[in-house]
Amino acid sequence: MTYADDSIDDFLSAVASESVTPAGGTTAAVVGATGAALCEMVCLHTLDAHGNGEPRDGTTEADLPSIRDDLRWYRGRLLALADSDADAVATLLAAQPTDCAGATPEAKRATGVPLAIAEACSAVLDHAATVTEVGTPVAVPDAVTGAFLARAAVRATAFTVRHNADRSADPAFADGMVRRAAAVERDAERACERVVATAEARR
């Protein structure tokens, strides 16, 4: 059974339990998947409202059916990463129950999975920026909400990457992961700023 099969209440109860998983990375992945779903919904509502694949008057630069499909893919990707994060944490703790520092494969995976979550959420933000530009006006706030959720997930997982990398015994690995996380955060911030500016301009 995966987290995608859980009810919302079951998932939140598991988060609030004494178990070490699901924890921050898994939760961030689910939040990012929710953001993707909201943007996907806006695509669907926009296409339904116009019926011709052109989301706004004469706007043809946005391929909403393709964006919708990408968002669906990222939603599934993030739910799979939620499982991967929980497995990575559990495996790390089993391998190093008293000291999670080091450069073991388990420790590196516990840093790499959060980075993958951040990267997927950043991609969702890129699509959210386009969806906010061309989506049907009544649904734009939903796209903005999706973007805020994805942005929060990026910040959370990038922080986890830095935290875990700082405890690594492999300086080259740690430096590379921190650099990648910083780049993802910059890209996500720019995309989120674009989302907000576009939404404000369309009010």
Backbone as CSV, one residue per row, in Angstrom:
resi,resn,N_x,N_y,N_z,CA_x,CA_y,CA_z,C_x,C_y,C_z
1,MET,0.841,-1.204,0.000,0.000,0.000,0.000,0.874,1.251,0.000
2,THR,0.465,2.256,-0.793,1.210,3.503,-0.872,0.407,4.621,-0.215
3,TYR,1.059,5.769,-0.026,0.351,6.900,0.560,-0.763,7.388,-0.359
4,ALA,-0.628,7.153,-1.655,-1.689,7.537,-2.583,-2.982,6.784,-2.301
5,ASP,-2.871,5.632,-1.652,-4.055,4.828,-1.335,-4.697,5.218,-0.008
6,ASP,-4.002,6.018,0.790,-4.514,6.407,2.105,-5.629,7.447,1.976
7,SER,-6.538,7.439,2.921,-7.449,8.573,3.043,-6.662,9.744,3.628
8,ILE,-7.204,10.939,3.475,-6.531,12.111,4.039,-6.386,11.965,5.546
9,ASP,-7.428,11.498,6.188,-7.376,11.350,7.645,-6.333,10.318,8.063
10,ASP,-6.269,9.202,7.332,-5.275,8.179,7.661,-3.859,8.722,7.505
11,PHE,-3.645,9.479,6.430,-2.314,10.032,6.199,-1.934,11.004,7.310
12,LEU,-2.831,11.921,7.634,-2.522,12.907,8.672,-2.348,12.247,10.036
13,SER,-3.104,11.212,10.292,-2.939,10.489,11.554,-1.576,9.811,11.608
14,ALA,-1.118,9.307,10.471,0.207,8.693,10.420,1.294,9.730,10.644
15,VAL,1.116,10.911,10.066,2.085,11.994,10.276,2.139,12.362,11.755
16,ALA,0.986,12.413,12.396,0.907,12.844,13.789,1.219,11.733,14.788
17,SER,1.623,10.582,14.304,1.882,9.446,15.184,3.314,9.468,15.710
18,GLU,3.647,8.471,16.527,5.002,8.357,17.066,5.983,7.786,16.050
19,SER,5.498,7.279,14.948,6.370,6.738,13.916,7.202,7.857,13.291
20,VAL,8.422,7.519,12.879,9.281,8.535,12.265,8.884,8.819,10.828
21,THR,8.078,7.969,10.245,7.577,8.200,8.892,6.063,8.008,8.887
22,PRO,5.366,8.784,8.059,5.844,9.820,7.145,6.239,11.086,7.903
23,ALA,7.244,11.759,7.374,7.722,12.978,8.023,7.689,14.146,7.036
24,GLY,8.648,15.062,7.192,8.600,16.305,6.435,8.648,16.148,4.930
25,GLY,9.575,15.342,4.441,9.718,15.190,2.998,8.497,14.564,2.357
26,THR,7.982,13.521,2.996,6.787,12.864,2.482,5.609,13.822,2.464
27,THR,5.443,14.563,3.548,4.342,15.516,3.628,4.486,16.606,2.573
28,ALA,5.701,17.094,2.375,5.933,18.118,1.356,5.584,17.592,-0.038
29,ALA,5.904,16.339,-0.297,5.577,15.754,-1.598,4.069,15.709,-1.813
30,VAL,3.332,15.356,-0.778,1.864,15.318,-0.881,1.309,16.730,-1.095
31,VAL,1.886,17.705,-0.411,1.474,19.094,-0.594,1.750,19.538,-2.030
32,GLY,2.921,19.184,-2.545,3.250,19.526,-3.929,2.307,18.868,-4.918
33,ALA,1.941,17.611,-4.652,0.993,16.915,-5.520,-0.365,17.604,-5.491
34,THR,-0.756,18.121,-4.335,-2.007,18.863,-4.225,-1.951,20.138,-5.059
35,GLY,-0.810,20.818,-5.024,-0.636,22.005,-5.854,-0.751,21.679,-7.334
36,ALA,-0.151,20.565,-7.741,-0.253,20.138,-9.134,-1.702,19.856,-9.506
37,ALA,-2.435,19.198,-8.609,-3.829,18.856,-8.871,-4.676,20.114,-9.058
38,LEU,-4.430,21.138,-8.256,-5.190,22.376,-8.397,-4.938,23.031,-9.748
39,CYS,-3.692,23.062,-10.168,-3.378,23.645,-11.477,-3.953,22.801,-12.607
40,GLU,-3.939,21.502,-12.421,-4.547,20.599,-13.392,-6.048,20.895,-13.509
41,MET,-6.687,21.119,-12.379,-8.112,21.446,-12.375,-8.386,22.712,-13.169
42,VAL,-7.533,23.722,-13.019,-7.723,24.977,-13.744,-7.626,24.742,-15.249
43,CYS,-6.696,23.893,-15.657,-6.598,23.549,-17.083,-7.913,22.958,-17.571
44,LEU,-8.443,22.013,-16.820,-9.683,21.342,-17.216,-10.846,22.330,-17.295
45,HIS,-10.969,23.199,-16.297,-12.064,24.164,-16.288,-11.935,25.142,-17.448
46,THR,-10.718,25.524,-17.767,-10.496,26.468,-18.854,-10.855,25.845,-20.193
47,LEU,-10.412,24.630,-20.410,-10.727,23.950,-21.662,-12.223,23.678,-21.784
48,ASP,-12.849,23.319,-20.680,-14.296,23.081,-20.700,-15.059,24.366,-21.016
49,ALA,-14.547,25.480,-20.504,-15.245,26.749,-20.689,-15.178,27.245,-22.124
50,HIS,-14.097,26.883,-22.813,-13.915,27.389,-24.169,-14.146,26.325,-25.237
51,GLY,-13.858,25.079,-24.884,-14.189,23.985,-25.771,-13.381,23.882,-27.046
52,ASN,-12.379,24.717,-27.210,-11.634,24.679,-28.466,-10.125,24.611,-28.255
53,GLY,-9.702,24.414,-27.007,-8.280,24.311,-26.743,-7.564,25.637,-26.680
54,GLU,-8.282,26.753,-26.882,-7.693,28.079,-26.789,-8.238,28.734,-25.523
55,PRO,-7.439,28.797,-24.475,-7.951,29.171,-23.161,-8.461,30.594,-23.016
56,ARG,-7.874,31.559,-23.729,-8.372,32.924,-23.666,-8.471,33.456,-25.079
57,ASP,-9.036,34.630,-25.211,-9.309,35.186,-26.525,-8.055,35.191,-27.401
58,GLY,-8.016,34.292,-28.360,-6.921,34.245,-29.309,-5.613,33.724,-28.770
59,THR,-5.579,33.311,-27.530,-4.334,32.831,-26.947,-4.041,31.425,-27.447
60,THR,-2.922,31.276,-28.139,-2.592,29.963,-28.671,-1.240,29.468,-28.178
61,GLU,-0.474,30.332,-27.457,0.873,29.939,-27.051,0.864,28.867,-25.966
62,ALA,-0.216,28.748,-25.232,-0.269,27.763,-24.142,-1.003,26.516,-24.618
63,ASP,-0.345,25.416,-24.536,-0.952,24.141,-24.899,-1.504,23.515,-23.628
64,LEU,-2.696,23.929,-23.238,-3.240,23.478,-21.968,-3.440,21.968,-21.889
65,PRO,-3.865,21.300,-22.958,-3.966,19.839,-22.839,-2.627,19.191,-22.483
66,SER,-1.547,19.690,-23.081,-0.221,19.149,-22.775,0.198,19.504,-21.353
67,ILE,-0.072,20.737,-20.947,0.262,21.155,-19.587,-0.539,20.337,-18.576
68,ARG,-1.806,20.138,-18.870,-2.641,19.311,-17.997,-2.049,17.919,-17.832
69,ASP,-1.609,17.331,-18.940,-1.018,15.998,-18.869,0.280,16.007,-18.070
70,ASP,1.084,17.064,-18.256,2.328,17.174,-17.482,2.023,17.286,-15.986
71,LEU,1.036,18.092,-15.653,0.681,18.267,-14.246,0.186,16.957,-13.639
72,ARG,-0.572,16.196,-14.423,-1.025,14.892,-13.933,0.179,13.983,-13.673
73,TRP,1.169,14.065,-14.581,2.362,13.239,-14.414,3.112,13.650,-13.152
74,TYR,3.279,14.953,-12.936,3.993,15.419,-11.742,3.221,15.094,-10.469
75,ARG,1.905,15.107,-10.544,1.113,14.695,-9.385,1.438,13.246,-9.013
76,GLY,1.467,12.368,-10.005,1.820,10.979,-9.742,3.265,10.823,-9.306
77,ARG,4.149,11.602,-9.914,5.567,11.563,-9.562,5.771,11.961,-8.095
78,LEU,5.079,12.999,-7.665,5.240,13.459,-6.290,4.661,12.463,-5.290
79,LEU,3.565,11.815,-5.643,3.026,10.797,-4.738,3.977,9.607,-4.638
80,ALA,4.620,9.262,-5.750,5.622,8.191,-5.701,6.823,8.617,-4.856
81,LEU,7.219,9.893,-4.977,8.338,10.394,-4.173,7.979,10.452,-2.694
82,ALA,6.701,10.621,-2.384,6.276,10.569,-0.976,6.621,9.214,-0.385
83,ASP,6.337,8.158,-1.137,6.693,6.810,-0.687,8.210,6.651,-0.603
84,SER,8.914,7.178,-1.611,10.373,7.051,-1.635,11.016,7.748,-0.453
85,ASP,10.482,8.908,-0.090,11.055,9.648,1.033,10.882,8.872,2.335
86,ALA,9.690,8.352,2.557,9.460,7.582,3.783,10.367,6.357,3.827
87,ASP,10.533,5.708,2.685,11.405,4.531,2.633,12.857,4.911,2.878
88,ALA,13.277,6.051,2.313,14.663,6.500,2.498,14.955,6.803,3.959
89,VAL,14.012,7.467,4.622,14.210,7.797,6.038,14.250,6.526,6.882
90,ALA,13.308,5.622,6.629,13.272,4.383,7.403,14.530,3.555,7.185
91,THR,15.005,3.500,5.951,16.211,2.735,5.641,17.436,3.352,6.302
92,LEU,17.501,4.688,6.282,18.626,5.384,6.909,18.670,5.105,8.402
93,LEU,17.533,5.204,9.048,17.505,4.991,10.491,17.807,3.542,10.851
94,ALA,17.391,2.634,10.002,17.699,1.226,10.254,19.184,0.947,10.091
95,ALA,19.813,1.645,9.133,21.239,1.425,8.882,22.109,2.134,9.909
96,GLN,21.640,3.298,10.385,22.426,4.106,11.313,21.514,4.589,12.439
97,PRO,21.102,3.728,13.305,20.106,4.108,14.307,20.550,5.179,15.288
98,THR,21.839,5.329,15.490,22.284,6.307,16.483,22.980,7.506,15.870
99,ASP,23.328,7.421,14.593,24.051,8.525,13.966,23.732,8.522,12.484
100,CYS,22.949,9.496,12.036,22.529,9.537,10.638,23.528,10.271,9.755
101,ALA,24.627,10.744,10.310,25.618,11.427,9.499,26.426,10.411,8.708
102,GLY,27.095,10.917,7.685,27.970,10.042,6.923,27.776,10.194,5.438
103,ALA,28.448,9.343,4.689,28.378,9.383,3.235,27.904,8.044,2.702
104,THR,27.128,7.335,3.482,26.617,6.042,3.066,25.585,6.227,1.958
105,PRO,25.323,5.178,1.198,24.253,5.273,0.185,22.917,5.661,0.798
106,GLU,22.645,5.161,1.999,21.385,5.488,2.652,21.294,6.985,2.965
107,ALA,22.403,7.541,3.473,22.418,8.963,3.804,22.288,9.821,2.549
108,LYS,22.943,9.397,1.484,22.851,10.162,0.235,21.444,10.108,-0.340
109,ARG,20.792,8.977,-0.224,19.416,8.869,-0.718,18.481,9.749,0.105
110,ALA,18.729,9.840,1.397,17.893,10.673,2.258,18.056,12.153,1.943
111,THR,19.100,12.501,1.216,19.279,13.867,0.732,18.775,14.005,-0.698
112,GLY,18.992,12.989,-1.494,18.602,13.043,-2.898,17.110,13.033,-3.127
113,VAL,16.375,12.278,-2.325,14.923,12.217,-2.525,14.270,13.577,-2.256
114,PRO,14.594,14.268,-1.161,14.020,15.606,-0.976,14.362,16.565,-2.121
115,LEU,15.569,16.438,-2.668,15.923,17.285,-3.798,15.040,16.974,-5.002
116,ALA,14.772,15.696,-5.232,13.889,15.316,-6.337,12.483,15.868,-6.133
117,ILE,12.026,15.898,-4.890,10.717,16.479,-4.589,10.727,17.975,-4.904
118,ALA,11.782,18.663,-4.484,11.892,20.101,-4.761,11.897,20.359,-6.259
119,GLU,12.616,19.552,-7.010,12.694,19.745,-8.460,11.336,19.528,-9.119
120,ALA,10.611,18.509,-8.677,9.283,18.251,-9.239,8.328,19.389,-8.912
121,CYS,8.394,19.897,-7.688,7.525,21.007,-7.300,7.873,22.278,-8.060
122,SER,9.134,22.471,-8.358,9.541,23.623,-9.151,8.963,23.538,-10.562
123,ALA,8.926,22.333,-11.111,8.313,22.149,-12.428,6.820,22.460,-12.381
124,VAL,6.172,22.080,-11.294,4.757,22.422,-11.126,4.583,23.940,-11.117
125,LEU,5.485,24.639,-10.461,5.413,26.097,-10.420,5.575,26.706,-11.803
126,ASP,6.451,26.156,-12.608,6.607,26.654,-13.979,5.288,26.555,-14.734
127,HIS,4.623,25.432,-14.597,3.330,25.265,-15.256,2.274,26.176,-14.630
128,ALA,2.334,26.356,-13.330,1.365,27.230,-12.660,1.449,28.647,-13.201
129,ALA,2.650,29.091,-13.532,2.815,30.436,-14.074,2.072,30.580,-15.396
130,THR,2.170,29.568,-16.244,1.461,29.608,-17.522,-0.042,29.475,-17.318
131,VAL,-0.436,28.556,-16.432,-1.862,28.352,-16.168,-2.497,29.629,-15.638
132,THR,-1.782,30.359,-14.796,-2.310,31.608,-14.254,-2.487,32.653,-15.352
133,GLU,-1.620,32.635,-16.334,-1.698,33.593,-17.434,-2.893,33.331,-18.341
134,VAL,-3.176,32.076,-18.618,-4.155,31.754,-19.651,-5.419,31.087,-19.126
135,GLY,-5.454,30.764,-17.838,-6.603,30.072,-17.283,-7.835,30.949,-17.219
136,THR,-8.993,30.317,-17.161,-10.232,31.063,-17.031,-10.195,31.890,-15.744
137,PRO,-10.567,33.159,-15.808,-10.347,34.060,-14.670,-10.921,33.561,-13.348
138,VAL,-12.089,32.935,-13.388,-12.719,32.510,-12.138,-11.891,31.463,-11.409
139,ALA,-11.034,30.746,-12.144,-10.239,29.679,-11.527,-8.805,30.087,-11.217
140,VAL,-8.434,31.313,-11.577,-7.055,31.752,-11.336,-6.654,31.641,-9.867
141,PRO,-7.510,32.007,-8.903,-7.108,31.852,-7.497,-6.744,30.419,-7.129
142,ASP,-7.357,29.442,-7.800,-7.002,28.051,-7.518,-5.597,27.736,-8.001
143,ALA,-5.233,28.284,-9.164,-3.869,28.099,-9.667,-2.856,28.765,-8.742
144,VAL,-3.221,29.947,-8.222,-2.323,30.638,-7.290,-2.158,29.818,-6.011
145,THR,-3.255,29.274,-5.516,-3.161,28.413,-4.333,-2.260,27.221,-4.616
146,GLY,-2.423,26.610,-5.777,-1.549,25.495,-6.154,-0.089,25.901,-6.201
147,ALA,0.160,27.104,-6.706,1.532,27.597,-6.766,2.107,27.821,-5.377
148,PHE,1.310,28.400,-4.475,1.786,28.625,-3.110,2.113,27.295,-2.417
149,LEU,1.279,26.285,-2.657,1.549,24.976,-2.054,2.847,24.389,-2.609
150,ALA,3.026,24.466,-3.912,4.249,23.941,-4.513,5.474,24.711,-4.031
151,ARG,5.320,26.033,-3.899,6.439,26.859,-3.416,6.813,26.477,-1.987
152,ALA,5.814,26.269,-1.141,6.096,25.862,0.235,6.819,24.523,0.266
153,ALA,6.423,23.613,-0.608,7.073,22.300,-0.652,8.519,22.414,-1.113
154,VAL,8.778,23.319,-2.048,10.163,23.542,-2.483,10.994,24.053,-1.317
155,ARG,10.498,25.046,-0.609,11.257,25.618,0.506,11.526,24.570,1.581
156,ALA,10.510,23.769,1.867,10.657,22.764,2.918,11.699,21.718,2.548
157,THR,11.612,21.206,1.331,12.533,20.133,0.947,13.936,20.655,0.677
158,ALA,14.052,21.884,0.189,15.385,22.467,0.017,16.063,22.631,1.372
159,PHE,15.291,23.017,2.376,15.847,23.108,3.728,16.328,21.738,4.200
160,THR,15.539,20.706,3.941,15.934,19.349,4.331,17.206,18.929,3.621
161,VAL,17.319,19.269,2.350,18.545,18.949,1.607,19.745,19.592,2.277
162,ARG,19.634,20.877,2.605,20.756,21.564,3.246,21.078,20.955,4.608
163,HIS,20.043,20.647,5.367,20.247,20.059,6.696,20.961,18.718,6.594
164,ASN,20.496,17.855,5.717,21.107,16.533,5.587,22.490,16.609,4.973
165,ALA,22.658,17.518,4.002,23.968,17.657,3.365,25.011,18.148,4.363
166,ASP,24.618,19.025,5.261,25.543,19.548,6.270,26.085,18.440,7.172
167,ARG,25.351,17.346,7.274,25.761,16.239,8.154,26.509,15.153,7.376
168,SER,26.723,15.391,6.101,27.378,14.381,5.279,28.887,14.404,5.478
169,ALA,29.490,13.234,5.398,30.945,13.136,5.494,31.611,13.252,4.126
170,ASP,30.825,13.525,3.102,31.344,13.663,1.738,31.168,15.113,1.309
171,PRO,32.202,15.954,1.453,32.068,17.380,1.159,31.656,17.666,-0.281
172,ALA,32.194,16.920,-1.227,31.859,17.164,-2.627,30.377,16.881,-2.887
173,PHE,29.890,15.794,-2.333,28.475,15.457,-2.468,27.610,16.537,-1.819
174,ALA,27.987,16.934,-0.610,27.204,17.932,0.121,27.157,19.248,-0.639
175,ASP,28.302,19.696,-1.150,28.355,20.955,-1.882,27.486,20.896,-3.130
176,GLY,27.558,19.792,-3.842,26.755,19.654,-5.050,25.266,19.681,-4.763
177,MET,24.849,19.013,-3.705,23.434,18.980,-3.369,22.937,20.349,-2.919
178,VAL,23.736,21.049,-2.137,23.340,22.380,-1.666,23.225,23.344,-2.841
179,ARG,24.151,23.253,-3.776,24.098,24.120,-4.955,22.844,23.846,-5.781
180,ARG,22.549,22.576,-5.973,21.354,22.225,-6.745,20.086,22.691,-6.048
181,ALA,20.039,22.525,-4.746,18.864,22.974,-3.992,18.695,24.490,-4.100
182,ALA,19.795,25.221,-4.031,19.724,26.679,-4.137,19.216,27.100,-5.511
183,ALA,19.664,26.408,-6.550,19.211,26.733,-7.902,17.716,26.456,-8.060
184,VAL,17.269,25.353,-7.498,15.839,25.028,-7.566,15.021,26.087,-6.835
185,GLU,15.485,26.506,-5.667,14.766,27.543,-4.910,14.691,28.848,-5.688
186,ARG,15.771,29.233,-6.342,15.752,30.472,-7.128,14.743,30.381,-8.261
187,ASP,14.758,29.261,-8.963,13.813,29.082,-10.074,12.372,29.094,-9.568
188,ALA,12.144,28.427,-8.451,10.792,28.361,-7.892,10.321,29.739,-7.451
189,GLU,11.211,30.515,-6.859,10.835,31.850,-6.403,10.453,32.736,-7.586
190,ARG,11.235,32.658,-8.666,10.912,33.455,-9.848,9.550,33.056,-10.423
191,ALA,9.308,31.757,-10.498,8.033,31.292,-11.035,6.874,31.735,-10.159
192,CYS,7.055,31.657,-8.844,5.985,32.061,-7.930,5.717,33.559,-8.023
193,GLU,6.760,34.349,-8.152,6.584,35.793,-8.323,5.818,36.092,-9.600
194,ARG,6.109,35.344,-10.655,5.383,35.515,-11.919,3.912,35.157,-11.746
195,VAL,3.642,34.083,-11.026,2.254,33.687,-10.761,1.501,34.803,-10.066
196,VAL,2.077,35.331,-9.005,1.400,36.359,-8.210,1.200,37.635,-9.033
197,ALA,2.236,38.053,-9.742,2.130,39.284,-10.544,1.060,39.150,-11.619
198,THR,1.017,37.990,-12.258,0.009,37.767,-13.298,-1.392,37.750,-12.714
199,ALA,-1.543,37.064,-11.593,-2.860,36.995,-10.964,-3.346,38.368,-10.527
200,GLU,-2.446,39.166,-9.965,-2.829,40.514,-9.546,-3.233,41.359,-10.753
201,ALA,-2.508,41.203,-11.864,-2.822,41.980,-13.059,-4.154,41.583,-13.669
202,ARG,-4.604,40.364,-13.418,-5.847,39.889,-14.010,-7.062,40.078,-13.094
203,ARG,-6.853,40.636,-11.929,-7.988,40.845,-10.997,-8.974,41.854,-11.555
